Amino acid sequence: MKWRGCAGCWGRWELWGCRVEDCGLEYGEVGVKGLRCVWVHESLRAEALGRLRRESVVSGRVDHMLHYVSTRQAQLWMEVHRKHAPLFEDAAFGRIFQDCARELGGELVGRAVHVLGLGAGGGAKEAIVLGQLKAAGCELRYTPVDASMELAIGSAEAAFAGEPGLVEPERVQPVVADLRALQAVVDALDAEEPGTVRVYTAFGLAPNFEPEEFFGLIRAVLRPGDVLLLSANLAPVACGEEGEPEAVRVACERILPQYANAETGEWLRQVLVDWGCGEWAGPVEFGLGAVGGVPAVRARCRWERGGELVVEGVPLRVDAGGVVELFFSLRYTPGLLAAVLGRHGMELGRGFIAPNGEEGVWRVRVAR
């Protein structure tokens, strides 16, 4: 994937890791040892991030994207992921992604496929998909998109690590952008060759967005013939108990230790540390609630003292005892997920659910 000309590099987009005169540099080409080309959208530039920080302090609710943007946050998130993500503790979680991707590969044998990994994180699940598509003889191109430069680059490198890699380095382009700029990301991509199938992966994203916002963003970019692979964290209720609120609450209580732990608390507090006000805030408190009508694990802390904070050069007043909403993670049921998708003209296709009922992955199609 090549950048089309230099004029746009310093407008809505910027290339990091290459000079202006090198805007034709492909990701796999290296002008200086270790130099890689990364697209950075204006939504992750300092001005936009500063605005989100100020709004977060004023509203008392941290924008979820702000937990991923710094290098230290990315490191802490990876530590949480390694220690508490079921994918690394239970092989059955990896199998549902393998089975879903293998089935897709069986349909796309030998085709040209462009995989766009939305919120790609460390890229472990995306690598499973790429591996199955490669085994099916697909000609692959990969665009990992993340709010964190560290995670976007890490996911890109995971795709061509090893000998041979899953995707040729020159066909991998990491993108750093707020997912709310997804349409701009898609518009900036080079046109695919005729016959290329575009496959979106949205793994681990649905839990951290309000449902209407997230599925509206996704639906807006899907074209006829595109494929969406969607995962969701689930409330592990017994068969037939989806519609029973008490059963859902009990199920969510069982998975609460995946969140209520020291590593997750440190990761979530880091955003306040980065803003220079970590010592003002108390410990992270975890509990259950709902967001947009979907059951959710919620995390918050309280200001232990009041006073004037200076955020991005703007003085902002906080009150002792005031609540800071740090984070939420939605826990769908399959029926609830289908209902939310239906409101956006999409429907669940073939799906695979982990044996313990805590996570599922589906093909999603646009409703006819």
C-alpha positions in Angstrom: 0.0 0.0 0.0 1.5 3.3 -1.0 0.6 6.8 0.2 -0.8 8.8 -2.6 1.3 12.0 -2.8 2.7 14.2 -0.1 0.0 16.9 0.1 -2.3 15.0 2.5 0.4 13.9 4.9 0.3 17.0 7.0 -3.5 17.6 6.8 -5.9 15.0 8.1 -3.2 12.4 8.0 0.5 12.3 8.9 3.1 9.6 8.2 5.4 8.8 11.0 8.7 7.0 10.5 9.5 8.6 7.1 10.4 12.0 5.7 8.0 14.0 3.6 9.9 13.2 0.5 9.6 9.5 1.3 5.8 9.4 1.2 5.9 6.6 -1.4 7.7 4.3 1.0 6.0 1.0 1.5 5.7 -0.4 5.0 8.1 -3.2 4.4 10.8 -1.0 2.9 13.4 0.4 5.2 15.3 3.6 4.4 17.1 3.6 7.8 17.4 0.4 9.8 14.3 -0.1 11.9 12.3 2.6 10.2 8.7 1.8 9.4 5.9 3.9 7.8 2.7 4.4 9.9 -0.4 6.4 9.1 -1.6 8.7 11.9 -5.0 10.3 11.6 -5.7 13.8 13.0 -8.0 12.3 15.5 -4.9 11.1 17.4 -3.0 14.3 17.2 -2.3 16.4 20.3 -5.1 18.9 19.7 -7.8 16.2 19.4 -6.4 14.2 22.4 -6.2 17.4 24.5 -9.9 18.2 23.8 -10.9 14.6 24.8 -8.9 14.9 28.1 -10.5 18.2 29.0 -14.0 16.8 28.2 -13.3 13.8 30.3 -12.4 15.8 33.4 -15.3 18.1 33.0 -17.8 15.3 32.5 -16.2 13.0 35.0 -16.2 10.2 32.4 -12.9 9.1 30.8 -13.2 8.6 27.1 -12.4 4.9 26.6 -9.9 5.6 23.8 -7.7 7.5 26.2 -6.7 4.3 28.0 -4.6 3.2 25.0 -2.7 6.1 23.5 0.5 6.2 25.5 3.3 3.7 25.4 3.0 3.0 29.1 -0.7 2.4 28.7 -0.1 0.0 25.9 2.4 -1.9 28.0 0.0 -2.1 30.9 -2.9 -3.2 28.7 -0.7 -6.0 27.2 0.1 -7.2 30.8 -3.6 -7.3 31.6 -4.3 -9.2 28.4 -1.6 -11.7 29.1 -2.6 -12.4 32.6 -6.4 -12.2 32.4 -7.6 -12.6 28.8 -9.3 -16.0 28.4 -7.6 -16.4 25.0 -4.3 -17.0 26.8 -5.7 -19.2 29.6 -8.0 -21.5 27.7 -7.2 -22.9 24.3 -11.0 -23.2 23.6 -11.1 -19.5 23.1 -8.5 -19.6 20.4 -10.4 -22.5 18.7 -13.6 -20.4 18.2 -11.6 -17.9 16.2 -9.8 -20.6 14.3 -13.1 -22.4 13.4 -14.7 -19.1 12.3 -11.7 -18.1 10.2 -11.3 -21.7 8.8 -14.9 -21.6 7.6 -14.3 -18.2 5.9 -11.1 -19.5 4.3 -13.0 -22.4 2.8 -15.3 -19.9 1.1 -12.5 -17.7 -0.1 -9.9 -20.2 -1.4 -7.3 -18.6 -3.6 -9.0 -15.1 -3.5 -7.4 -11.8 -2.9 -8.4 -10.6 0.6 -7.8 -7.3 2.4 -8.1 -7.8 6.2 -8.8 -4.6 8.2 -8.2 -5.3 11.9 -10.2 -2.8 13.8 -8.9 -2.2 17.3 -6.2 -4.8 16.5 -4.5 -4.5 19.9 -1.6 -7.1 20.1 -2.9 -8.8 16.9 -3.2 -12.3 18.4 -6.8 -12.9 17.1 -6.1 -11.2 13.8 -3.1 -13.5 13.3 -5.4 -16.5 13.7 -7.6 -15.2 10.9 -4.7 -14.3 8.7 -3.2 -17.8 9.3 -6.4 -19.6 8.2 -6.8 -17.4 5.2 -3.2 -18.0 4.2 -3.7 -21.7 4.6 -6.6 -21.4 2.1 -4.2 -19.9 -0.5 -5.5 -16.3 -0.2 -3.4 -13.4 -1.4 -3.4 -11.2 1.7 -3.2 -7.6 2.5 -3.5 -6.4 6.1 -4.4 -3.0 7.7 -4.3 -3.0 11.5 -6.1 0.0 13.0 -5.6 1.0 16.6 -5.7 4.1 18.9 -2.2 3.1 20.1 0.8 3.4 17.9 2.6 0.7 19.9 -0.3 -1.7 19.4 -0.8 -0.9 15.7 2.8 -1.5 15.0 2.9 -4.6 17.2 -0.1 -6.1 15.3 1.5 -5.3 12.0 4.8 -7.0 13.0 2.9 -10.0 14.3 1.5 -10.4 10.8 4.9 -10.8 9.1 6.9 -12.3 12.0 8.6 -15.6 11.4 9.7 -17.4 8.3 7.6 -17.2 6.3 5.3 -14.6 7.8 1.6 -14.6 7.4 1.6 -11.5 5.1 4.4 -9.9 3.1 5.7 -6.8 4.9 5.1 -4.5 2.0 1.4 -5.5 2.1 0.9 -4.5 5.7 0.1 -0.9 6.7 -0.5 0.0 10.4 -2.9 2.9 10.9 -3.3 4.9 14.1 -6.7 6.5 14.5 -9.7 6.9 16.7 -12.3 4.3 15.5 -14.8 7.2 15.3 -12.7 8.3 12.3 -13.3 4.9 10.6 -14.9 6.3 7.5 -11.8 8.5 7.0 -9.6 5.5 7.3 -11.5 3.6 4.8 -11.7 6.5 2.4 -7.9 6.9 2.6 -7.2 3.3 1.5 -6.0 2.6 -2.0 -8.6 1.0 -4.2 -8.3 -2.8 -4.1 -7.7 -4.8 -7.2 -10.9 -6.1 -8.8 -12.2 -9.2 -7.1 -10.6 -8.4 -3.7 -12.7 -9.3 -0.7 -12.6 -6.8 2.2 -12.7 -8.6 5.6 -13.2 -6.5 8.7 -12.3 -8.0 12.1 -13.8 -6.3 15.2 -12.4 -8.3 18.1 -12.7 -7.0 21.6 -14.2 -3.6 20.4 -17.9 -4.0 21.0 -17.5 -4.2 24.8 -16.0 -0.7 25.1 -18.4 1.3 22.9 -22.0 2.4 23.5 -23.9 0.0 21.2 -25.6 2.6 19.0 -22.4 4.4 18.3 -20.3 1.3 17.6 -22.6 -0.5 15.3 -23.5 2.8 13.5 -19.8 3.3 12.7 -19.4 -0.3 11.5 -22.5 -0.3 9.3 -21.6 3.0 7.6 -18.5 1.4 6.0 -19.8 -2.0 5.0 -20.2 -2.4 1.3 -22.0 -5.3 -0.6 -19.6 -8.2 -0.5 -17.7 -7.1 2.5 -17.3 -9.6 5.4 -17.4 -8.6 9.1 -16.1 -11.0 11.8 -17.4 -9.7 15.2 -16.6 -10.9 18.7 -18.4 -10.1 21.8 -17.8 -10.7 25.5 -20.8 -12.6 26.8 -22.7 -12.9 30.1 -22.3 -16.7 30.5 -25.9 -17.6 31.2 -27.3 -21.1 31.0 -29.4 -22.0 27.9 -32.9 -20.5 28.2 -31.9 -17.9 30.8 -30.9 -15.0 28.5 -34.1 -13.1 29.3 -33.8 -13.4 33.0 -32.1 -10.4 34.6 -31.1 -12.1 37.8 -29.5 -15.0 35.9 -27.6 -12.4 33.8 -26.5 -10.5 36.9 -25.2 -13.7 38.6 -23.3 -14.7 35.4 -21.6 -11.3 35.3 -20.6 -11.6 38.9 -18.8 -14.8 38.0 -16.6 -13.1 35.5 -15.9 -9.9 37.6 -12.5 -11.2 38.8 -11.3 -10.9 35.1 -11.6 -7.1 35.7 -11.3 -6.6 39.5 -7.6 -7.2 39.8 -4.4 -5.3 40.4 -3.2 -5.2 36.8 -6.5 -3.8 35.4 -6.6 -1.3 38.2 -3.1 -0.1 37.4 -3.9 0.2 33.7 -7.0 2.2 34.2 -5.4 4.6 36.7 -2.5 5.3 34.3 -4.7 7.7 32.4 -4.9 9.9 35.5 -1.2 9.5 36.2 -0.4 10.7 32.7 -2.5 13.8 33.3 -0.6 14.5 36.5 -3.4 13.9 38.8 -3.0 10.3 39.8 -2.3 11.2 43.5 -5.7 13.0 43.6 -7.7 9.9 42.9 -8.6 7.0 45.1 -8.5 3.2 44.3 -10.4 1.8 41.4 -13.8 0.4 42.3 -15.4 -2.3 40.1 -19.1 -3.1 39.9 -22.0 -4.1 37.7 -24.4 -1.9 35.8 -25.7 -1.3 32.3 -24.7 0.9 29.3 -27.2 1.5 26.5 -29.4 -1.3 27.8 -26.6 -3.9 27.8 -25.2 -5.4 31.1 -21.7 -4.1 31.8 -18.8 -4.2 34.2 -18.0 -0.7 35.3 -14.9 0.8 36.9 -14.7 4.1 38.7 -12.7 6.0 41.3 -13.3 9.1 43.4 -11.3 12.3 43.8 -9.8 12.2 47.2 -9.2 15.9 47.3 -10.7 18.8 45.5 -9.1 21.8 43.8 -8.0 23.1 40.5 -6.4 20.8 37.9 -4.6 22.2 34.9 -5.4 19.9 31.9 -3.9 20.9 28.5 -3.3 24.4 29.9 -6.9 24.9 31.0 -7.7 25.1 34.7 -10.5 22.8 35.7 -12.2 22.4 39.1 -12.8 19.0 40.7 -14.6 18.3 43.9 -13.4 16.0 46.7 -15.6 12.8 46.6 -16.6 13.4 43.0 -16.8 10.2 40.9 -14.6 9.6 37.9 -16.1 6.9 35.5 -13.0 5.2 34.2 -14.2 2.4 32.0 -17.0 0.0 31.1 -17.0 -3.4 29.4 -20.3 -4.7 28.0 -21.4 -8.3 28.4 -23.9 -9.2 25.7 -26.0 -12.3 25.3 -26.4 -13.7 21.8 -30.1 -12.6 21.7 -29.3 -9.1 22.9 -26.5 -8.8 20.3 -28.8 -9.9 17.5 -31.4 -7.3 18.6 -28.8 -4.4 18.6 -27.5 -5.5 15.2 -31.0 -5.6 13.9 -31.5 -1.9 14.7 -28.6 -1.2 12.3 -29.7 -3.3 9.4 -27.3 -6.2 10.3 -27.8 -9.8 11.5 -25.8 -12.5 13.1 -24.7 -15.3 10.7 -22.8 -18.4 11.6 -21.2 -18.1 15.1 -18.9 -20.0 17.5 -19.2 -19.7 21.3 -16.6 -20.8 23.8 -17.7 -23.8 25.9 -17.9 -21.7 29.1 -20.2 -19.2 27.3 -17.9 -16.1 28.0 -17.1 -15.1 24.4 -18.4 -15.6 20.9 -17.4 -14.7 17.4 -19.8 -14.4 14.4 -20.0 -13.7 10.7 -22.2 -10.6 10.5 -24.1 -9.8 7.3 -26.1 -6.9 6.2 -29.8 -7.7 6.4 -31.5 -8.2 3.1 
